[in-house]
Amino acid sequence: QNGNRWDEDIGGFKLKRRVDDLPEAVYSIPNRIVIRAGEFIKICTRSREATKYGNNIIVDGEPTWDVGCRVETSLVDQNGVVIAMCTMLAVGVML
């Protein structure tokens, strides 16, 4: 999501995702992709979920983004600077 008051050109950025001990998946965002101020895009693998929203980029080369106990996702600009990062951990509940 672009929380700025200006449009943001993310063409050439990379979305990197590591799930547990699997190899890192890297997706290069095509040139001329702009997120308008206050809007968002979703980067999806080809699935039925990908067609539910209009602001999607479909990644043809990845059948799935995978899921796991530890998922690290980062957005990296053309200079290799991490712009955003999210780490999600699955927490087990014992009854």
All heavy atoms as an XYZ file, in Angstrom:
740
protein
N       0.841     -1.173      0.000
C       0.000      0.000      0.000
C       0.884      1.232      0.000
O       1.898      1.286      0.680
C      -0.904      0.005      1.220
C      -1.780      1.233      1.238
C      -2.837      1.168      2.317
O      -3.102      0.128      2.873
N      -3.427      2.295      2.601
N       0.482      2.216     -0.796
C       1.207      3.478     -0.850
C       0.511      4.459      0.092
O      -0.528      5.016     -0.237
C       1.229      4.015     -2.285
C       1.992      5.321     -2.400
O       2.539      5.819     -1.426
N       2.022      5.877     -3.584
N       1.089      4.671      1.253
C       0.524      5.584      2.243
C       0.942      7.029      2.036
O       0.596      7.902      2.841
N       1.687      7.295      0.966
C       2.141      8.658      0.686
C       1.039      9.472      0.020
O       0.035      8.943     -0.428
C       3.369      8.634     -0.238
C       4.549      7.968      0.412
O       4.810      8.135      1.592
N       5.265      7.171     -0.366
N       1.275     10.767     -0.085
C       0.357     11.644     -0.808
C       0.795     11.818     -2.256
O       0.287     12.662     -2.961
C       0.261     12.998     -0.107
C      -0.483     12.906      1.217
C      -0.579     14.240      1.865
N       0.739     14.548      2.417
C       1.015     15.584      3.154
N       0.096     16.473      3.420
N       2.228     15.775      3.627
N       1.757     11.025     -2.694
C       2.240     11.081     -4.072
C       2.315      9.664     -4.631
O       2.380      8.693     -3.886
C       3.604     11.765     -4.148
C       4.644     11.110     -3.278
C       5.446     10.050     -3.609
C       4.978     11.438     -1.934
N       6.261      9.703     -2.563
C       5.990     10.548     -1.512
C       4.525     12.392     -1.036
C       6.540     10.581     -0.238
C       5.087     12.429      0.231
C       6.086     11.538      0.610
N       2.292      9.565     -5.951
C       2.415      8.269     -6.617
C       3.831      7.739     -6.433
O       4.788      8.508     -6.332
C       2.110      8.400     -8.110
C       0.669      8.828     -8.368
O      -0.150      8.809     -7.427
O       0.361      9.181     -9.523
N       3.959      6.417     -6.402
C       5.266      5.783     -6.195
C       5.541      4.804     -7.328
O       4.781      3.861     -7.547
C       5.269      5.049     -4.862
C       6.615      4.559     -4.417
C       7.532      5.660     -3.943
O       7.105      6.534     -3.180
O       8.703      5.633     -4.362
N       6.628      5.040     -8.081
C       7.042      4.141     -9.155
C       7.858      3.010     -8.540
O       8.927      3.241     -7.982
C       7.879      4.912    -10.176
C       8.334      4.061    -11.346
O       8.100      2.838    -11.342
O       8.932      4.632    -12.275
N       7.346      1.770     -8.615
C       8.065      0.631     -8.049
C       8.607     -0.289     -9.142
O       9.047     -1.401     -8.851
C       7.194     -0.163     -7.056
C       5.965     -0.747     -7.750
C       6.808      0.699     -5.864
C       5.246     -1.786     -6.928
N       8.589      0.181    -10.384
C       9.148     -0.605    -11.480
C      10.610     -0.919    -11.223
O      11.380     -0.050    -10.835
N      10.987     -2.180    -11.373
C      12.357     -2.592    -11.136
C      12.637     -3.029     -9.702
O      13.709     -3.557     -9.406
N      11.697     -2.830     -8.789
C      11.855     -3.319     -7.425
C      11.778     -4.840     -7.441
O      11.305     -5.444     -8.404
C      10.758     -2.785     -6.510
C      10.908     -1.344     -6.093
C      11.587     -0.419     -6.860
C      10.340     -0.910     -4.923
C      11.704      0.908     -6.464
C      10.448      0.407     -4.511
C      11.134      1.310     -5.279
N      12.209     -5.476     -6.362
C      12.118     -6.923     -6.230
C      11.325     -7.257     -4.970
O      11.483     -6.622     -3.934
C      13.499     -7.552     -6.140
C      14.302     -7.403     -7.419
C      15.564     -8.216     -7.367
C      16.434     -8.016     -8.578
N      15.815     -8.144     -9.850
N      10.479     -8.258     -5.099
C       9.768     -8.810     -3.954
C      10.460    -10.122     -3.627
O      10.551    -11.014     -4.485
C       8.306     -9.051     -4.304
C       7.439     -9.543     -3.153
C       7.290     -8.444     -2.108
C       6.082     -9.979     -3.658
N      10.985    -10.226     -2.409
C      11.710    -11.423     -2.001
C      10.943    -12.098     -0.875
O      10.465    -11.433      0.039
C      13.117    -11.066     -1.520
C      13.977    -10.463     -2.614
C      15.378    -10.195     -2.117
C      16.258     -9.673     -3.251
N      17.660     -9.548     -2.819
N      10.839    -13.422     -0.977
C      10.074    -14.165      0.027
C      10.802    -15.454      0.369
O      11.163    -16.231     -0.507
C       8.685    -14.467     -0.527
C       7.765    -15.152      0.444
C       6.374    -15.160     -0.155
N       5.466    -15.997      0.583
C       4.545    -15.542      1.406
N       4.417    -14.250      1.590
N       3.744    -16.375      2.042
N      11.018    -15.657      1.655
C      11.654    -16.888      2.144
C      10.688    -17.559      3.120
O      10.202    -16.924      4.045
C      12.975    -16.610      2.836
C      13.650    -17.887      3.332
C      15.019    -17.659      3.921
N      15.943    -17.025      3.009
C      16.615    -17.643      2.035
N      16.426    -18.925      1.826
N      17.457    -16.980      1.271
N      10.431    -18.849      2.876
C       9.552    -19.632      3.727
C      10.372    -20.746      4.353
O      10.939    -21.581      3.645
C       8.373    -20.222      2.923
C       7.496    -21.092      3.815
C       7.560    -19.114      2.278
N      10.458    -20.724      5.681
C      11.214    -21.730      6.424
C      12.604    -21.911      5.802
O      13.309    -20.942      5.611
C      10.443    -23.052      6.510
C       9.137    -22.899      7.289
O       9.076    -22.040      8.181
O       8.176    -23.630      6.992
N      12.967    -23.144      5.465
C      14.287    -23.415      4.887
C      14.249    -23.592      3.373
O      15.213    -24.068      2.771
C      14.897    -24.673      5.526
C      15.209    -24.456      6.999
O      15.568    -23.323      7.366
O      15.081    -25.420      7.781
N      13.143    -23.204      2.740
C      13.033    -23.320      1.282
C      13.877    -22.246      0.606
O      14.177    -21.215      1.214
C      11.566    -23.171      0.854
C      10.610    -24.239      1.371
C       9.181    -23.881      0.994
C      10.991    -25.598      0.816
N      14.252    -22.448     -0.643
C      14.998    -21.411     -1.366
C      14.163    -20.127     -1.468
O      12.936    -20.170     -1.555
C      15.218    -22.017     -2.754
C      15.045    -23.482     -2.580
C      14.077    -23.661     -1.449
N      14.843    -18.999     -1.459
C      14.178    -17.705     -1.555
C      13.537    -17.538     -2.937
O      14.158    -17.818     -3.950
C      15.200    -16.596     -1.314
C      14.609    -15.204     -1.348
C      15.656    -14.157     -1.032
O      16.587    -13.994     -1.851
O      15.542    -13.531      0.021
N      12.293    -17.075     -2.962
C      11.612    -16.746     -4.217
C      11.813    -15.255     -4.455
O      11.633    -14.451     -3.537
C      10.128    -17.079     -4.126
N      12.206    -14.886     -5.665
C      12.428    -13.475     -6.007
C      11.594    -13.142     -7.235
O      11.668    -13.835     -8.249
C      13.914    -13.189     -6.294
C      14.114    -11.728     -6.661
C      14.777    -13.554     -5.096
N      10.795    -12.081     -7.123
C       9.989    -11.615     -8.243
C      10.401    -10.187     -8.569
O      10.397     -9.323     -7.694
C       8.499    -11.668     -7.897
C       7.643    -11.040     -8.960
C       7.519    -11.628    -10.213
C       6.993     -9.839     -8.733
C       6.757    -11.043    -11.207
C       6.223     -9.251     -9.721
C       6.110     -9.857    -10.946
O       5.363     -9.274    -11.931
N      10.778     -9.938     -9.814
C      11.131     -8.590    -10.264
C       9.874     -7.897    -10.778
O       9.212     -8.394    -11.690
C      12.181     -8.651    -11.375
O      13.376     -9.198    -10.880
N       9.551     -6.769    -10.204
C       8.373     -6.011    -10.601
C       8.671     -5.339    -11.941
O       9.712     -4.707    -12.097
C       7.999     -4.992     -9.517
C       7.648     -5.753     -8.235
C       6.848     -4.096     -9.971
C       7.430     -4.891     -7.030
N       7.763     -5.501    -12.910
C       8.011     -4.923    -14.242
C       8.170     -3.404    -14.199
O       7.661     -2.737    -13.293
C       6.752     -5.304    -15.034
C       6.127     -6.429    -14.282
C       6.494     -6.222    -12.853
N       8.873     -2.858    -15.193
C       9.024     -1.409    -15.312
C       7.661     -0.754    -15.502
O       6.724     -1.377    -15.965
C       9.941     -1.061    -16.484
C      11.370     -1.468    -16.206
O      11.827     -1.423    -15.073
N      12.070     -1.883    -17.235
N       7.594      0.509    -15.131
C       6.407      1.352    -15.291
C       5.221      0.901    -14.448
O       4.079      1.143    -14.812
C       6.019      1.475    -16.762
C       7.085      2.160    -17.591
C       6.639      2.442    -19.007
N       6.167      1.275    -19.711
C       6.874      0.569    -20.583
N       8.087      0.926    -20.878
N       6.358     -0.478    -21.174
N       5.481      0.228    -13.322
C       4.402     -0.091    -12.381
C       4.389      1.022    -11.332
O       5.382      1.262    -10.647
C       4.617     -1.456    -11.703
C       4.596     -2.579    -12.731
C       3.577     -1.678    -10.604
C       3.258     -2.799    -13.412
N       3.271      1.711    -11.240
C       3.135      2.841    -10.323
C       1.970      2.561     -9.381
O       0.887      2.173     -9.823
C       2.877      4.152    -11.107
C       2.614      5.311    -10.156
C       4.062      4.459    -12.024
N       2.218      2.746     -8.091
C       1.133      2.674     -7.114
C       0.674      4.100     -6.859
O       1.456      4.939     -6.415
C       1.587      2.031     -5.790
C       2.197      0.653     -6.034
C       0.407      1.929     -4.830
C       2.748      0.014     -4.779
N      -0.562      4.369     -7.149
C      -1.114      5.704     -6.938
C      -1.192      6.016     -5.446
O      -1.286      5.112     -4.615
C      -2.514      5.809     -7.563
C      -2.544      5.498     -9.037
C      -2.085      6.679     -9.849
N      -2.056      6.341    -11.269
C      -1.050      6.643    -12.056
N      -0.014      7.295    -11.615
N      -1.075      6.306    -13.327
N      -1.132      7.274     -5.100
C      -1.214      7.706     -3.699
C      -2.468      7.127     -3.052
O      -3.555      7.205     -3.613
C      -1.228      9.229     -3.629
N      -2.279      6.486     -1.886
C      -3.399      5.933     -1.138
C      -3.936      4.617     -1.662
O      -4.876      4.073     -1.092
N      -3.367      4.073     -2.733
C      -3.848      2.818     -3.289
C      -2.887      1.676     -2.981
O      -1.847      1.876     -2.369
C      -4.073      2.953     -4.794
C      -5.200      3.918     -5.134
C      -5.532      3.922     -6.606
O      -4.879      3.205     -7.388
O      -6.463      4.662     -6.978
N      -3.243      0.477     -3.415
C      -2.414     -0.700     -3.171
C      -2.426     -1.593     -4.398
O      -3.270     -1.459     -5.276
C      -2.932     -1.483     -1.957
C      -4.250     -2.168     -2.209
C      -4.293     -3.476     -2.653
C      -5.441     -1.493     -2.007
C      -5.497     -4.102     -2.910
C      -6.659     -2.116     -2.254
C      -6.688     -3.419     -2.696
N      -1.468     -2.504     -4.435
C      -1.483     -3.585     -5.414
C      -1.268     -4.883     -4.656
O      -0.750     -4.883     -3.535
C      -0.400     -3.438     -6.512
C       1.000     -3.457     -5.903
C      -0.625     -2.208     -7.342
C       2.088     -3.604     -6.935
N      -1.689     -5.981     -5.252
C      -1.412     -7.305     -4.717
C      -0.606     -8.044     -5.766
O      -0.922     -7.975     -6.954
C      -2.702     -8.072     -4.430
C      -3.474     -7.529     -3.255
C      -4.677     -8.387     -2.984
C      -4.351     -9.223     -1.780
N      -5.468    -10.097     -1.395
N       0.423     -8.722     -5.332
C       1.229     -9.547     -6.232
C       0.865    -10.989     -5.921
O       1.132    -11.476     -4.821
C       2.724     -9.263     -6.056
C       2.994     -7.790     -6.383
C       3.551    -10.193     -6.937
C       4.405     -7.343     -6.162
N       0.218    -11.641     -6.873
C      -0.368    -12.961     -6.664
C       0.243    -13.991     -7.598
O       0.661    -13.666     -8.701
C      -1.866    -12.914     -6.961
S      -2.780    -11.654     -6.081
N       0.224    -15.240     -7.161
C       0.510    -16.327     -8.085
C      -0.767    -16.584     -8.875
O      -1.835    -16.081     -8.528
C       0.938    -17.598     -7.332
O      -0.098    -17.976     -6.429
C       2.232    -17.370     -6.578
N      -0.662    -17.327     -9.949
C      -1.843    -17.575    -10.771
C      -2.771    -18.529    -10.024
O      -2.490    -19.690     -9.849
C      -1.454    -18.164    -12.119
C      -2.665    -18.285    -13.020
C      -2.319    -18.348    -14.475
N      -1.583    -17.227    -14.987
C      -2.112    -16.048    -15.348
N      -3.380    -15.822    -15.166
N      -1.355    -15.112    -15.852
N      -3.869    -18.001     -9.552
C      -4.870    -18.775     -8.816
C      -6.207    -18.079     -8.972
O      -6.299    -16.983     -9.500
C      -4.491    -18.863     -7.337
O      -4.608    -17.582     -6.731
N      -7.243    -18.693     -8.451
C      -8.549    -18.038     -8.571
C      -8.622    -16.796     -7.693
O      -9.372    -15.888     -7.962
C      -9.669    -19.015     -8.269
C      -9.644    -19.584     -6.904
C     -10.729    -20.676     -6.810
N     -10.300    -21.700     -5.911
C     -10.589    -21.710     -4.629
N     -11.335    -20.774     -4.112
N     -10.149    -22.677     -3.860
N      -7.830    -16.724     -6.629
C      -7.799    -15.538     -5.772
C      -7.257    -14.330     -6.522
O      -7.622    -13.205     -6.238
C      -6.931    -15.792     -4.534
C      -7.532    -16.779     -3.561
C      -8.810    -16.266     -2.927
O      -8.861    -15.091     -2.519
O      -9.770    -17.042     -2.851
N      -6.397    -14.561     -7.472
C      -5.737    -13.461     -8.185
C      -6.707    -12.626     -8.999
O      -6.440    -11.468     -9.276
C      -4.646    -14.016     -9.099
N      -7.831    -13.201     -9.372
C      -8.770    -12.461    -10.216
C      -9.824    -11.705     -9.417
O     -10.651    -11.025     -9.992
C      -9.471    -13.429    -11.183
O     -10.168    -14.421    -10.417
C      -8.472    -14.100    -12.107
N      -9.796    -11.767     -8.092
C     -10.823    -11.124     -7.280
C     -10.654     -9.617     -7.173
O     -11.601     -8.918     -6.859
C     -10.837    -11.717     -5.873
C     -11.443    -13.090     -5.805
C     -11.591    -13.511     -4.370
C     -12.308    -14.840     -4.272
N     -12.497    -15.243     -2.897
N      -9.462     -9.118     -7.369
C      -9.179     -7.706     -7.165
C      -8.597     -7.111     -8.439
O      -7.875     -7.770     -9.166
C      -8.201     -7.519     -6.000
C      -8.640     -8.227     -4.752
C      -8.131     -9.472     -4.421
C      -9.597     -7.666     -3.910
C      -8.552    -10.136     -3.286
C     -10.017     -8.317     -2.772
C      -9.489     -9.556     -2.465
O      -9.915    -10.212     -1.342
N      -8.848     -5.839     -8.681
C      -8.395     -5.210     -9.909
C      -6.944     -4.784     -9.906
O      -6.313     -4.703    -10.940
N      -6.364     -4.505     -8.743
C      -4.998     -3.973     -8.662
C      -3.983     -5.091     -8.463
O      -3.135     -5.003     -7.590
C      -4.884     -2.972     -7.511
C      -5.716     -1.742     -7.740
O      -6.151     -1.489     -8.851
N      -5.937     -0.972     -6.709
N      -4.043     -6.139     -9.262
C      -3.160     -7.280     -9.085
C      -2.095     -7.355    -10.159
O      -2.317     -6.994    -11.303
C      -3.943     -8.592     -9.120
C      -4.746     -8.822     -7.872
O      -4.601     -8.109     -6.893
N      -5.591     -9.810     -7.903
N      -0.943     -7.865     -9.759
C       0.094     -8.294    -10.688
C       0.152     -9.809    -10.550
O       0.245    -10.331     -9.440
C       1.463     -7.683    -10.336
C       1.427     -6.166    -10.464
C       2.553     -8.280    -11.216
C       2.698     -5.487     -9.993
N       0.061    -10.517    -11.655
C       0.071    -11.977    -11.635
C       1.477    -12.471    -11.938
O       2.075    -12.091    -12.939
C      -0.914    -12.566    -12.668
C      -2.308    -11.944    -12.530
C      -0.969    -14.088    -12.564
C      -2.976    -12.173    -11.212
N       2.002    -13.331    -11.071
C       3.321    -13.918    -11.256
C       3.130    -15.271    -11.920
O       2.649    -16.211    -11.302
C       4.039    -14.090     -9.894
C       5.408    -14.717    -10.093
C       4.138    -12.771     -9.171
N       3.480    -15.365    -13.209
C       3.282    -16.618    -13.930
C       4.290    -17.698    -13.552
O       3.994    -18.869    -13.627
C       3.351    -16.379    -15.442
C       2.057    -15.806    -15.979
O       0.985    -16.201    -15.487
O       2.122    -14.965    -16.880
N       5.475    -17.330    -13.129
C       6.528    -18.307    -12.883
C       6.433    -19.024    -11.552
O       7.179    -19.962    -11.309
N       5.550    -18.614    -10.659
C       5.435    -19.234     -9.342
C       4.056    -19.859     -9.185
O       3.047    -19.174     -9.267
C       5.622    -18.182     -8.234
C       7.002    -17.591     -8.140
C       8.033    -18.563     -7.614
O       7.683    -19.488     -6.860
O       9.206    -18.395     -7.964
N       3.985    -21.183     -8.957
C       2.673    -21.805     -8.760
C       2.042    -21.411     -7.431
O       0.833    -21.387     -7.290
C       2.983    -23.302     -8.816
C       4.425    -23.410     -8.450
C       5.080    -22.134     -8.924
N       2.871    -21.088     -6.436
C       2.383    -20.709     -5.121
C       3.450    -19.895     -4.409
O       4.638    -19.974     -4.744
C       2.026    -21.947     -4.274
O       1.603    -21.515     -2.979
C       3.215    -22.875     -4.105
N       3.056    -19.111     -3.427
C       4.030    -18.388     -2.602
C       4.472    -19.243     -1.426
O       5.303    -18.845     -0.647
C       3.448    -17.084     -2.090
C       3.413    -15.973     -3.075
C       2.307    -15.307     -3.499
C       4.517    -15.351     -3.746
N       2.644    -14.325     -4.392
C       3.996    -14.331     -4.566
C       5.889    -15.562     -3.751
C       4.800    -13.518     -5.364
C       6.681    -14.765     -4.546
C       6.148    -13.756     -5.337
N       3.881    -20.401     -1.232
C       4.178    -21.319     -0.129
C       3.760    -20.727      1.212
O       3.601    -19.517      1.360
C       5.662    -21.710     -0.082
C       6.059    -22.629     -1.215
O       5.245    -23.487     -1.581
O       7.182    -22.470     -1.742
N       3.586    -21.591      2.179
C       3.287    -21.204      3.553
C       4.191    -22.016      4.460
O       4.727    -23.044      4.057
C       1.801    -21.448      3.924
C       0.890    -20.531      3.156
C       1.420    -22.897      3.718
N       4.376    -21.558      5.676
C       5.240    -22.269      6.596
C       5.175    -21.664      7.986
O       4.331    -20.811      8.269
N       6.090    -22.084      8.831
C       6.131    -21.579     10.200
C       6.767    -20.199     10.284
O       6.418    -19.403     11.146
C       6.914    -22.552     11.084
S       6.074    -24.130     11.275
N       7.703    -19.911      9.399
C       8.356    -18.604      9.369
C       8.384    -18.117      7.924
O       8.972    -18.764      7.058
C       9.768    -18.676      9.919
C      10.481    -17.342      9.935
C      11.912    -17.474     10.471
N      12.574    -16.207     10.479
C      12.587    -15.352     11.502
N      11.962    -15.660     12.609
N      13.223    -14.213     11.430
N       7.749    -16.975      7.673
C       7.678    -16.402      6.333
C       8.233    -14.983      6.389
O       7.740    -14.150      7.140
C       6.227    -16.377      5.798
C       6.173    -15.770      4.413
C       5.634    -17.787      5.800
N       9.294    -14.730      5.618
C       9.912    -13.404      5.559
C       9.721    -12.843      4.155
O      10.106    -13.477      3.176
C      11.404    -13.493      5.874
C      11.701    -14.010      7.262
C      13.181    -14.242      7.485
O      13.964    -14.223      6.508
O      13.555    -14.453      8.639
N       9.130    -11.663      4.059
C       8.892    -11.017      2.778
C       9.489     -9.629      2.822
O       9.313     -8.909      3.804
C       7.374    -10.923      2.485
O       6.808    -12.228      2.597
C       7.115    -10.377      1.094
N      10.200     -9.242      1.762
C      10.778     -7.898      1.722
C      10.609     -7.299      0.330
O      10.558     -8.008     -0.668
C      12.250     -7.915      2.130
O      12.998     -8.767      1.296
N      10.519     -5.977      0.299
C      10.464     -5.207     -0.935
C      11.777     -4.448     -1.036
O      12.138     -3.696     -0.125
C       9.278     -4.236     -0.916
C       9.097     -3.384     -2.161
C       8.762     -4.260     -3.374
C       8.018     -2.335     -1.938
N      12.506     -4.672     -2.138
C      13.848     -4.119     -2.304
C      13.858     -3.218     -3.540
O      13.386     -3.620     -4.606
C      14.880     -5.266     -2.461
C      16.284     -4.721     -2.617
C      14.797     -6.216     -1.278
N      14.402     -2.010     -3.404
C      14.432     -1.095     -4.551
C      15.566     -1.438     -5.509
O      16.324     -2.382     -5.291
C      14.472      0.369     -4.105
C      15.804      0.804     -3.511
O      16.798      0.041     -3.551
O      15.870      1.939     -2.997
N      15.706     -0.636     -6.583
C      16.706     -0.907     -7.624
C      18.135     -0.819     -7.105
O      19.052     -1.364     -7.710
C      16.567      0.093     -8.792
C      15.228      0.113     -9.446
C      14.333      1.209     -8.867
O      14.375      1.524     -7.686
N      13.506      1.783     -9.713
N      18.352     -0.128     -5.979
C      19.691      0.017     -5.398
C      20.001     -1.050     -4.354
O      21.038     -0.996     -3.712
C      19.846      1.405     -4.780
C      19.690      2.497     -5.806
O      20.261      2.425     -6.896
N      18.898      3.505     -5.488
N      19.088     -1.990     -4.142
C      19.298     -3.041     -3.161
C      18.896     -2.655     -1.749
O      19.162     -3.393     -0.805
N      18.227     -1.513     -1.588
C      17.801     -1.042     -0.269
C      16.441     -1.668      0.064
O      15.505     -1.609     -0.735
C      17.697      0.497     -0.237
C      17.169      0.983      1.095
C      19.050      1.120     -0.543
N      16.348     -2.269      1.247
C      15.077     -2.843      1.693
C      14.138     -1.701      2.069
O      14.421     -0.919      2.970
C      15.282     -3.798      2.883
C      13.944     -4.291      3.413
C      16.165     -4.971      2.482
N      13.026     -1.605      1.350
C      12.044     -0.544      1.560
C      11.021     -0.955      2.611
O      10.568     -0.152      3.409
C      11.326     -0.204      0.232
C      12.335      0.240     -0.821
C      10.238      0.835      0.416
C      13.119      1.472     -0.452
N      10.628     -2.227      2.598
C       9.649     -2.748      3.554
C       9.967     -4.205      3.818
O      10.479     -4.902      2.945
C       8.239     -2.603      2.995
N       9.659     -4.652      5.046
C       9.910     -6.039      5.403
C       8.820     -6.502      6.364
O       8.364     -5.731      7.206
C      11.271     -6.193      6.061
C      11.584     -7.611      6.508
S      13.178     -7.741      7.307
C      14.170     -8.082      5.877
N       8.415     -7.760      6.196
C       7.424     -8.345      7.085
C       7.857     -9.772      7.407
O       8.219    -10.524      6.506
C       6.045     -8.348      6.411
S       4.780     -9.164      7.393
N       7.852    -10.126      8.688
C       8.128    -11.492      9.114
C       6.897    -12.013      9.841
O       6.411    -11.362     10.767
C       9.349    -11.550     10.049
O      10.488    -11.042      9.357
C       9.620    -12.976     10.495
N       6.401    -13.149      9.386
C       5.238    -13.764     10.024
C       5.663    -15.105     10.610
O       6.332    -15.903      9.950
C       4.107    -13.956      9.008
C       3.577    -12.667      8.468
S       2.138    -12.815      7.398
C       2.750    -13.871      6.104
N       5.273    -15.322     11.854
C       5.583    -16.566     12.552
C       4.292    -17.272     12.911
O       3.361    -16.649     13.442
C       6.377    -16.284     13.828
C       7.696    -15.548     13.674
C       8.265    -15.171     15.020
C       8.674    -16.400     12.885
N       4.236    -18.567     12.657
C       3.083    -19.359     13.067
C       3.292    -19.744     14.528
O       4.373    -20.138     14.940
C       2.964    -20.605     12.198
N       2.241    -19.588     15.305
C       2.320    -19.900     16.722
C       1.367    -21.049     17.003
O       0.177    -20.971     16.696
C       1.935    -18.664     17.576
C       1.966    -19.001     19.056
C       2.855    -17.494     17.257
N       1.896    -22.121     17.570
C       1.067    -23.275     17.892
C       0.380    -23.081     19.233
O       0.918    -22.461     20.146
N      -0.814    -23.616     19.353
C      -1.581    -23.530     20.596
C      -1.752    -24.943     21.123
O      -2.218    -25.828     20.424
C      -2.969    -22.891     20.349
C      -3.767    -22.872     21.621
C      -2.797    -21.502     19.770
N      -1.337    -25.140     22.355
C      -1.488    -26.465     22.977
C      -2.705    -26.429     23.879
O      -2.896    -25.509     24.659
C      -0.240    -26.811     23.775
C       0.992    -26.973     22.890
S       2.437    -27.499     23.800
C       1.978    -29.153     24.226
N      -3.550    -27.444     23.739
C      -4.755    -27.533     24.578
C      -4.578    -28.579     25.646
O      -3.942    -29.537     25.516
C      -5.977    -27.866     23.723
C      -6.293    -26.840     22.646
C      -7.435    -27.347     21.785
C      -6.683    -25.522     23.277
